[in-house]
Amino acid sequence: MSDLHGASSVIAVNITDIIARLRAKARTAGIDLSQPFFFPPEHERFSQIITEFKQEREARIARLRRNKNKLRRHRTLMSRQDIKAVARLRDAPIHPAI
């Protein structure tokens, strides 16, 4: 699981059991789902799909890290003590432009 890059949790799903139950229900309904649902690991398309998935996952992780860094910088700026609030402008006199 070296591709998880510090994931805090992992959920195991018994796909074999899910597919077996799905096929049994389909058989009862008269639907043939006996063929494979996905490409076998040696198929070229399987490799392409896995590569696309990894690229998308890495892009999302990178975007999440960028957003976390932006938020951290924003919080740092907002917590500075030397920044003063601007006076409200609602009651300020309006001076027409010349």
C-alpha distances in whole Angstrom, upper triangle without the diagonal:
4,5,6,9,10,10,12,12,10,12,12,15,17,18,20,22,23,24,26,28,28,30,32,33,34,36,38,38,39,36,35,31,31,29,25,24,22,22,20,17,20,22,23,22,19,18,20,18,15,16,18,15,13,17,18,15,15,19,19,17,19,22,21,21,24,26,25,26,29,30,29,32,34,34,35,38,39,39,42,45,47,47,49,50,52,55,55,57,58,62,62,65,65,66,67,66,69
4,6,7,9,10,13,13,12,15,16,19,21,21,23,26,26,27,29,31,31,33,35,36,37,39,41,42,42,39,38,34,33,32,28,27,24,23,22,19,21,23,23,23,20,18,20,19,15,15,18,16,13,15,17,14,14,17,18,15,17,21,20,19,22,24,23,24,28,28,28,30,33,33,33,36,38,38,40,43,45,45,48,48,50,54,54,56,57,61,61,64,63,65,66,65,68
4,6,9,9,13,13,12,15,15,18,20,20,23,25,25,26,28,30,30,31,34,35,35,37,40,40,40,37,36,32,32,30,26,24,22,21,21,18,20,21,21,20,17,15,17,16,12,12,14,12,9,12,13,10,10,14,14,12,14,17,17,17,20,22,21,23,25,26,26,29,31,31,32,35,36,36,39,42,44,43,46,46,48,52,52,54,55,58,59,62,61,62,63,62,65
4,6,5,9,9,9,12,14,16,19,20,22,24,24,25,28,29,29,31,33,34,34,37,39,39,40,37,36,32,32,31,27,25,23,23,23,20,23,24,23,23,20,18,19,17,14,15,16,13,10,13,14,10,10,14,13,11,14,16,15,15,18,20,19,21,24,24,24,27,29,29,30,32,34,34,36,40,42,41,44,44,46,49,49,51,53,56,56,59,59,61,61,60,63
4,6,9,11,12,15,17,20,23,23,26,28,28,29,32,33,33,35,37,38,38,41,43,43,44,41,39,36,36,34,31,29,26,26,26,23,25,27,26,25,22,20,21,20,16,16,17,15,12,14,14,11,10,13,13,10,12,15,14,13,16,18,17,18,21,22,21,24,26,26,27,30,31,31,33,37,39,38,41,42,44,47,48,49,51,54,54,58,57,59,59,58,61
4,6,9,10,14,17,20,23,24,27,28,28,30,32,33,33,36,38,38,39,42,43,43,45,42,41,37,38,36,33,30,28,29,28,26,28,30,29,28,25,24,24,23,20,20,20,18,15,17,17,13,13,16,15,11,14,16,14,13,17,18,16,18,21,21,20,23,25,25,25,29,30,30,32,35,37,37,40,40,43,46,46,49,50,53,54,57,57,58,59,59,62
4,6,7,11,14,17,20,21,24,25,25,27,29,30,30,33,35,35,36,38,40,40,42,39,38,34,35,34,30,28,26,27,27,25,28,29,28,27,24,23,24,22,19,19,20,16,14,17,16,12,13,16,14,11,14,16,13,14,17,18,16,18,21,21,21,24,26,25,26,29,30,30,33,36,38,38,40,40,43,46,46,48,49,53,53,56,56,58,59,58,62
4,7,10,14,17,20,22,25,26,25,28,30,30,31,33,35,35,36,39,40,41,42,40,39,36,36,36,32,30,28,30,30,27,31,32,32,30,27,26,27,25,22,23,23,20,18,20,19,16,16,19,16,14,17,18,15,15,19,19,17,19,22,21,21,24,26,25,26,29,29,29,32,35,38,37,40,40,42,45,45,48,49,52,53,56,56,58,59,59,62
4,7,10,13,17,18,22,22,22,24,26,27,27,30,32,32,33,36,37,37,39,37,36,33,33,33,29,27,26,27,27,25,29,30,30,29,26,25,26,24,21,22,23,19,18,21,20,16,17,20,17,15,19,20,17,18,22,21,20,22,25,24,24,27,29,28,29,32,32,32,35,38,41,40,43,42,45,48,48,50,51,54,55,58,58,60,61,61,64
4,7,10,13,15,18,19,18,21,23,23,24,27,28,29,30,32,34,34,36,33,33,29,30,29,26,24,23,24,24,22,26,27,27,26,23,23,24,21,18,20,21,17,16,20,19,15,17,20,18,16,20,21,19,20,23,23,22,25,27,26,27,30,31,31,32,35,36,36,39,42,44,43,46,45,48,51,50,52,53,57,58,61,60,63,64,63,66
4,6,10,12,15,15,15,18,20,20,21,23,25,25,27,29,30,31,33,30,30,26,27,27,24,21,21,23,23,22,25,26,27,26,22,23,24,21,19,21,21,18,18,21,20,17,19,22,19,18,22,23,21,22,26,25,24,27,30,29,29,33,34,33,35,38,38,38,41,44,47,46,48,47,49,52,51,54,54,57,59,62,62,64,65,64,68
4,7,9,12,12,12,15,17,17,18,21,22,23,24,27,28,29,30,28,27,24,24,24,21,19,19,21,20,20,23,24,26,24,21,22,24,21,18,21,22,18,19,22,21,18,21,24,22,21,25,26,24,26,29,29,28,31,33,32,33,36,37,37,39,41,41,42,45,48,50,49,51,51,53,56,55,57,58,61,62,65,65,67,68,68,71
4,6,9,9,9,11,13,14,15,17,19,19,21,23,24,25,27,24,24,20,21,21,18,16,16,19,19,19,22,23,25,23,20,21,23,20,18,21,22,18,19,23,21,19,22,25,23,23,26,27,25,27,31,30,30,33,35,34,35,38,39,38,41,43,43,44,47,50,52,51,53,52,54,57,56,58,58,62,63,66,66,68,68,68,71
4,5,6,7,9,10,11,13,15,16,17,19,20,22,23,24,22,21,18,18,19,16,15,16,18,18,18,22,23,25,23,20,22,24,21,19,23,23,20,22,25,24,22,25,28,26,26,30,30,29,31,34,34,33,36,38,38,39,42,43,42,45,47,47,48,51,54,56,55,57,56,58,61,60,62,62,65,67,70,69,71,72,72,75
4,5,5,6,8,10,10,12,14,15,16,18,20,21,22,19,18,15,15,15,13,11,12,15,15,16,19,20,22,20,17,20,21,18,17,21,21,18,20,24,23,21,24,26,25,26,29,30,29,31,34,34,34,37,38,38,39,42,43,43,45,48,48,48,51,55,57,55,57,57,58,61,60,62,62,65,67,69,69,71,71,71,74
4,5,5,6,9,10,11,12,14,15,16,19,20,21,18,17,14,13,14,12,11,13,15,14,16,19,20,23,21,18,21,23,20,19,23,24,21,23,26,26,24,27,30,29,29,32,33,32,35,37,37,37,40,42,42,43,46,47,47,49,51,51,52,55,58,61,59,61,60,62,65,64,65,66,69,70,73,72,75,75,74,78
4,6,5,6,9,10,11,12,14,15,17,19,20,18,17,14,14,16,14,14,16,18,18,19,23,23,26,24,22,24,26,23,22,26,26,24,26,29,28,26,30,32,30,31,34,35,34,36,39,38,38,41,43,42,44,47,47,47,49,52,52,52,56,59,61,60,62,60,62,65,64,65,65,69,70,73,73,75,75,75,78
4,5,5,6,9,10,11,12,14,16,17,18,16,16,13,14,15,13,12,14,17,18,19,23,23,25,23,21,23,25,21,21,25,25,22,24,27,26,25,28,30,28,29,33,33,32,34,37,36,36,40,41,40,42,45,45,45,48,50,50,51,54,57,59,58,59,58,60,62,61,63,63,66,67,70,70,72,72,72,75
4,5,5,6,8,10,10,12,14,15,16,14,13,9,10,11,10,9,11,15,15,17,21,20,23,21,19,22,23,20,20,24,24,22,24,27,26,25,29,30,29,30,33,34,33,36,38,38,38,41,43,42,44,47,47,47,50,52,52,53,56,59,61,60,62,60,62,64,63,64,64,68,69,72,71,73,73,73,76
4,5,5,6,9,10,10,13,14,15,13,12,10,10,12,12,12,14,17,17,20,23,23,26,24,22,25,26,24,24,27,28,25,28,31,30,29,32,34,33,34,37,37,37,39,42,41,41,45,46,46,47,50,51,50,53,55,55,56,59,62,65,63,65,63,65,67,66,68,68,71,73,75,75,77,77,77,80
4,5,5,6,9,10,11,12,14,13,13,11,12,14,14,14,17,20,21,23,26,26,28,26,24,27,28,25,26,29,29,27,29,32,31,30,33,35,33,34,38,38,37,39,42,41,41,45,46,45,47,50,50,50,53,55,54,55,59,61,64,62,64,62,64,66,65,66,66,70,71,74,73,76,76,76,79
4,5,5,6,9,10,11,12,10,11,8,10,12,12,11,15,18,19,22,25,24,27,24,22,26,26,23,24,28,27,25,28,30,29,28,32,33,31,33,36,36,35,38,41,40,40,44,45,44,46,49,49,49,52,54,53,54,58,61,63,61,63,61,63,65,63,65,64,68,69,72,71,73,73,73,76
4,5,5,6,9,10,10,8,8,6,7,10,11,11,14,17,18,21,24,23,26,24,22,26,27,24,25,29,28,26,29,32,31,30,34,35,34,35,39,39,38,41,43,43,43,46,48,47,49,52,52,52,55,57,57,58,61,64,66,64,66,65,66,68,67,68,68,71,73,75,74,77,76,76,79
4,5,5,6,9,10,9,10,9,10,13,14,15,18,21,22,25,27,27,30,28,26,29,30,28,28,32,32,30,32,35,34,33,37,38,37,38,41,42,41,44,46,45,46,49,50,49,51,54,54,54,57,59,59,60,63,66,68,66,68,66,68,70,68,70,69,73,75,77,76,79,79,78,82
4,5,5,6,9,9,10,10,12,15,16,15,19,22,24,26,29,28,31,29,27,30,31,28,29,33,32,30,33,35,34,33,37,38,36,38,41,41,40,43,45,44,45,48,49,48,50,53,53,53,56,58,57,58,62,65,67,65,66,65,66,68,66,68,67,71,72,75,74,76,76,76,80
4,5,5,6,5,7,7,10,12,14,13,17,20,22,25,28,26,29,26,25,29,29,27,28,31,31,29,32,34,33,33,36,37,36,38,41,40,40,43,45,44,45,48,49,49,51,54,53,54,57,58,58,59,62,65,68,65,67,65,66,68,67,68,67,71,72,75,74,76,76,76,79
4,5,5,5,6,8,9,12,15,15,19,22,23,26,28,27,30,28,27,31,31,29,30,34,33,32,35,37,36,36,39,40,39,41,44,44,43,46,48,48,48,52,53,52,54,57,57,57,60,62,61,63,66,69,71,69,71,69,70,72,70,71,71,75,76,79,77,80,80,79,83
4,5,7,10,11,13,16,18,18,22,25,26,30,32,31,34,31,30,34,35,32,33,37,36,34,37,40,38,38,41,42,41,42,46,45,45,48,50,49,50,53,54,53,55,58,58,58,61,63,62,63,67,69,72,70,71,69,70,72,70,72,71,74,76,79,78,80,80,80,83
4,6,9,11,13,16,18,18,22,25,27,30,32,31,33,31,30,33,34,31,32,36,35,33,36,39,37,37,41,41,40,42,45,44,44,47,49,48,49,52,53,52,54,57,57,57,60,62,61,62,66,68,71,68,70,68,69,71,69,70,69,72,74,76,75,78,77,77,81
4,7,10,12,14,17,17,21,24,26,29,31,29,32,30,29,33,33,31,32,36,35,34,37,39,37,38,41,42,41,43,46,46,45,48,50,49,51,54,54,54,56,59,59,59,62,64,63,65,68,71,73,71,72,70,71,73,71,72,71,75,76,79,77,80,79,79,82
4,6,9,11,14,14,17,20,22,26,28,26,28,26,25,29,29,27,29,32,31,30,33,35,34,34,38,39,38,40,43,42,42,45,47,46,48,51,51,51,53,56,56,56,59,61,60,62,65,68,70,68,69,67,69,70,69,69,69,73,74,76,75,77,77,76,79
4,6,8,11,12,15,18,19,23,25,23,26,24,23,27,27,25,27,30,30,29,32,34,33,34,37,38,37,39,42,42,42,45,47,46,47,50,51,51,53,56,56,57,59,61,61,62,65,69,71,68,70,68,69,72,70,71,71,74,76,78,76,79,78,78,81
4,6,8,8,12,15,16,20,21,20,23,21,20,23,24,22,23,27,26,25,28,31,30,30,33,34,34,36,38,39,39,41,43,43,44,47,48,48,50,53,53,53,56,58,58,59,62,65,67,65,67,66,67,69,67,68,68,72,73,76,74,76,76,75,78
4,7,9,12,14,15,18,20,19,22,20,19,23,24,22,24,27,27,26,29,31,31,31,34,36,35,37,40,40,40,43,45,45,46,49,50,50,52,54,55,55,58,60,60,61,64,67,69,67,69,68,69,72,70,71,71,75,76,78,77,79,79,78,81
4,6,9,11,12,15,17,15,18,17,16,20,21,19,21,24,24,24,26,29,28,29,32,33,33,35,38,38,38,41,43,43,44,47,48,48,50,53,53,54,56,58,58,60,63,66,68,66,68,67,68,70,69,70,70,74,75,77,76,78,77,76,79
4,6,7,8,12,14,13,16,14,13,16,18,16,17,21,21,20,23,25,25,25,28,30,30,31,34,35,35,37,40,40,41,43,45,45,47,49,50,51,53,55,55,57,59,63,65,63,65,64,65,68,66,68,68,72,72,75,74,75,75,74,77
4,7,9,12,15,13,15,13,12,16,16,14,15,19,19,18,21,23,22,23,26,27,27,28,31,32,32,34,36,37,38,40,42,42,44,46,47,47,50,52,52,53,56,60,61,60,61,60,62,64,63,64,64,68,69,71,70,72,71,71,74
4,6,9,11,10,12,10,8,12,13,11,12,15,15,15,17,20,20,20,23,24,24,26,29,29,30,32,34,35,36,38,40,40,42,44,45,46,48,50,50,52,54,58,60,58,60,59,60,63,62,63,63,67,68,70,69,71,70,69,72
4,6,8,6,9,7,6,9,11,10,11,14,15,15,17,19,20,21,23,25,25,27,29,30,31,33,35,35,37,39,40,41,43,45,46,47,49,51,51,53,55,59,61,59,61,60,62,64,63,64,65,69,69,72,70,72,71,70,73
4,6,5,9,9,7,10,12,12,12,15,16,16,18,20,21,22,24,26,27,28,30,31,32,34,36,37,38,40,42,43,44,46,47,48,50,52,53,54,57,60,62,60,63,62,63,66,66,67,67,71,72,74,73,74,74,73,76
4,6,8,9,6,7,11,11,10,12,15,15,16,18,20,20,22,24,25,25,28,29,30,31,34,35,36,38,40,41,42,44,45,46,48,50,51,52,54,58,60,58,61,60,62,65,64,65,66,70,70,73,72,73,73,72,75
4,7,9,7,8,11,12,12,14,16,17,18,20,22,22,24,26,27,28,30,32,33,34,36,37,38,40,42,43,44,46,48,49,50,52,53,55,57,60,62,61,63,63,64,67,67,68,69,72,73,75,74,75,75,73,76
4,6,5,7,9,10,11,13,15,16,17,19,21,22,23,25,26,28,29,31,32,34,35,37,38,40,41,43,44,46,47,48,50,52,53,54,57,60,62,60,63,62,63,66,66,66,67,71,71,74,72,73,73,72,74
4,5,5,6,9,10,11,13,14,16,17,19,20,21,23,25,26,27,29,31,32,33,35,36,38,39,41,42,44,45,47,48,50,51,53,55,58,60,58,61,60,61,64,64,64,65,69,69,71,70,71,70,69,71
4,5,5,6,9,10,10,12,14,15,16,18,20,21,22,24,26,27,28,30,32,33,34,36,37,39,40,42,43,45,46,48,49,51,53,57,58,56,58,58,59,62,61,62,63,66,66,69,67,68,68,66,69
4,5,5,6,9,10,11,12,14,15,17,18,20,21,23,24,26,27,29,30,32,33,35,36,37,39,41,42,43,45,47,48,49,51,55,57,55,57,57,58,61,60,61,62,66,66,69,67,68,68,67,70
4,5,5,6,9,10,11,12,14,15,17,18,20,21,22,24,26,27,29,30,31,33,35,36,37,39,41,42,43,45,46,48,50,54,55,53,56,56,57,60,60,60,62,65,65,68,66,68,67,66,68
4,5,5,6,9,10,11,12,14,15,16,18,20,21,23,24,26,27,29,30,32,33,35,36,38,39,41,42,43,45,46,48,52,53,52,54,54,55,58,57,58,59,63,63,65,63,65,64,63,65
4,5,5,6,9,10,11,12,14,15,16,18,20,21,22,24,26,27,28,30,31,33,34,36,37,39,40,42,43,45,47,51,52,50,53,52,53,56,55,56,57,61,61,63,62,63,63,62,64
4,5,5,6,9,10,10,12,14,15,16,18,20,21,22,24,26,27,29,30,31,33,35,36,37,39,41,42,43,45,49,50,49,52,51,52,55,55,56,57,61,61,63,62,64,63,62,65
4,5,5,6,9,10,11,12,14,15,16,18,20,21,23,24,26,27,29,30,32,33,35,36,37,39,41,42,44,48,49,47,50,50,51,54,54,55,56,60,60,62,61,62,62,60,63
4,6,5,6,9,10,11,12,14,15,16,18,20,21,22,24,26,27,29,30,32,33,35,36,37,39,40,42,46,47,46,48,48,49,52,51,52,53,57,57,59,58,59,59,57,60
4,5,5,6,9,10,11,12,14,15,16,18,20,21,22,24,26,27,28,30,31,33,34,36,37,39,41,45,46,44,47,46,48,51,50,51,52,56,56,58,57,59,59,57,60
4,5,5,6,9,10,10,12,14,15,16,18,20,21,22,24,26,27,29,30,31,33,35,36,37,39,43,44,43,46,45,47,50,50,51,52,56,56,58,57,59,59,57,60
4,5,5,6,9,10,11,12,14,15,16,18,20,21,22,24,26,27,28,30,32,33,34,36,38,42,43,41,44,44,45,48,48,49,50,54,54,56,55,56,56,54,57
4,5,5,6,9,10,10,12,14,15,16,18,20,21,22,24,26,27,28,30,32,33,34,37,40,41,40,42,42,43,46,45,46,47,51,51,54,52,54,54,52,55
4,5,5,6,9,10,10,12,14,15,16,18,20,21,22,24,26,27,28,30,31,33,35,39,40,39,41,41,42,45,45,46,47,51,51,54,53,54,55,53,56
4,5,5,6,9,10,11,12,14,15,16,18,20,21,23,24,26,27,29,30,31,33,37,38,37,40,40,41,44,44,46,47,51,51,53,52,54,54,53,55
4,5,5,6,9,10,11,12,14,15,16,18,20,21,22,24,26,27,28,30,32,36,37,35,38,37,39,42,42,43,44,48,48,50,49,50,50,49,52
4,5,5,6,9,10,10,12,14,15,16,18,20,21,22,24,26,27,28,31,34,36,34,36,36,37,40,40,41,42,46,46,49,48,49,50,48,51
4,5,5,6,9,10,10,12,14,15,16,18,20,21,22,24,26,27,29,33,34,33,35,35,37,40,40,42,43,46,47,49,49,50,51,50,53
4,5,5,6,9,10,11,12,14,15,17,18,20,21,23,24,26,27,31,32,31,34,34,35,39,39,40,42,45,45,48,47,48,49,47,50
4,5,5,6,9,10,10,12,14,15,16,18,20,21,22,24,26,30,31,29,32,31,33,36,36,37,39,42,42,45,44,45,46,44,47
4,5,5,6,9,10,11,12,14,15,16,18,20,21,22,25,28,30,28,31,30,32,35,35,37,38,42,42,45,44,46,46,45,49
4,5,5,6,9,10,10,12,14,15,16,18,20,21,23,27,28,27,30,30,32,35,35,37,39,42,42,45,44,46,47,46,49
4,5,5,6,9,10,11,12,14,15,17,18,20,22,25,26,25,28,28,29,33,33,35,36,40,39,42,41,43,44,42,45
4,5,5,6,9,10,10,12,14,15,16,18,20,24,25,23,26,26,27,30,30,32,34,37,37,40,39,41,42,41,44
4,5,5,6,9,10,10,12,14,15,16,19,22,24,23,25,25,27,31,31,33,35,38,38,41,41,42,43,43,46
4,5,5,6,9,10,10,12,14,15,17,21,22,21,24,24,26,30,31,32,35,37,37,40,40,41,43,42,45
4,5,5,6,9,10,11,12,14,16,19,20,19,22,22,23,27,27,29,31,34,34,37,36,38,39,38,41
4,5,5,6,8,10,10,12,14,18,20,18,20,20,22,26,26,28,30,33,33,36,36,38,39,38,42
4,5,5,6,9,10,11,13,16,18,17,20,21,23,26,27,30,32,34,34,38,38,39,41,40,43
4,5,5,6,9,10,11,15,16,15,18,19,21,25,26,28,30,33,32,35,35,37,38,38,41
4,5,5,6,9,10,14,15,13,16,16,18,21,22,24,27,29,29,32,32,34,35,35,38
4,5,5,6,9,12,14,13,15,16,18,22,23,25,27,30,30,33,34,35,37,37,40
4,5,5,7,10,12,12,15,16,19,22,24,26,29,31,31,34,35,36,38,38,41
4,5,5,9,10,9,12,13,16,19,21,23,26,28,27,31,31,32,34,34,37
4,6,8,10,8,10,11,14,17,18,21,23,26,25,29,30,31,33,33,37
4,6,9,9,11,12,16,19,20,23,26,28,28,31,32,34,36,36,39
4,6,6,9,12,15,18,20,23,26,27,27,30,31,33,35,35,38
4,6,8,11,14,17,19,22,25,26,26,29,31,32,35,35,38
4,6,10,13,15,19,21,24,25,24,27,29,30,33,32,35
4,7,9,13,15,18,21,22,21,25,26,27,30,30,32
4,6,9,12,15,18,19,18,21,23,24,27,28,31
4,6,9,12,15,16,16,19,21,22,25,26,29
4,6,9,12,13,12,16,17,19,21,22,25
4,6,9,10,9,13,15,17,20,21,24
4,6,7,8,11,13,16,19,20,24
4,6,5,8,9,12,15,17,20
4,6,8,10,13,15,18,21
4,6,9,12,15,18,21
4,6,9,13,15,18
4,6,10,13,15
4,6,9,12
4,6,9
4,6
4
